[in-house]
C-alpha cells in the first residue's frame, strides 16, 4: 500500500512539472494571487483589484494553509527563475 502511494505521488508530481513549465508569467501571477483572493486579501494594485473584484477583501495578512503557502512559495520561485514581472 505504501508503495502504491509513493508511485501515485511520483506520477502526480511528474504531471505537475510540465503544466508549470507551460504556464505563462501571467498564469503564475494569477494562480498565486487567486490563493490570496480566496483568503480575503485586499490587493493594492489596479490590475489585481480589477482581476479579483468578485472576491471579498478583509485583510492584508491572510492566513494560508500549509498547502497554500507551499504552493505560493513554489510559484514565487518559478516567477523568480523566469524573471516574471506581471504586476
C-alpha positions, 0 to 999 in steps of 0.5 A: 500500500505504501508503495502504491502511494509513493508511485501515485505521488511520483506520477502526480508530481511528474504531471505537475512539472510540465503544466508549470513549465507551460504556464505563462508569467501571467498564469503564475501571477494569477494562480498565486494571487487567486490563493490570496483572493480566496483568503480575503486579501485586499490587493493594492494594485489596479490590475489585481483589484480589477482581476479579483473584484468578485472576491471579498477583501478583509485583510492584508495578512491572510492566513494560508494553509500549509498547502497554500503557502507551499504552493505560493512559495513554489510559484514565487520561485518559478516567477523568480527563475523566469524573471516574471514581472506581471504586476 
